[in-house]
């Protein structure tokens, strides 16, 4: 099995970015306990979006996460705070350089 990295870009409604970030943070601790979760973090992007970066130990772990109660609660928590659906991209790491610096 190979790791999977995910980015999800969220588009907050005008003036609602901090509310969106707060709503997103509520479920992160629960997701961190899910089997296969290696990274699950959010970042304030300079273009006004919030970008989530995830790393999962396998596609199966990510798929299980996608069907979890935590994700359903998360979606409900942010539904009124976003302008449009998040842009989600799944990626397979390509190691380069040192393991510590070249592999997420």
FENTA-V187623 format. One line per field, one symbol per residue. psi: psi as a letter, one per 20 degrees, with the letter a starting at -180 (. if undefined). burial: # if it has 9 or more other ideal C-beta (glycine too) atoms within 8 Angstrom, else .. A space follows every 10 residues. Layout:
psi=???
burial=???
//
This chain:
psi=qqqpppqopp nqqpjjghgg gghhhhighg hhiqpiohpn qqpoqijirp pppqpqhrhg ggggghjrhg hggggghigj iqhrqqoppp qpqoqqbqhh ijo.
burial=..######## ###..##.## #.##..##.. #..#.##..# .#..#...## #########. ##.##..#.# #.##..##.. ##...#.... ..#....... ....
//
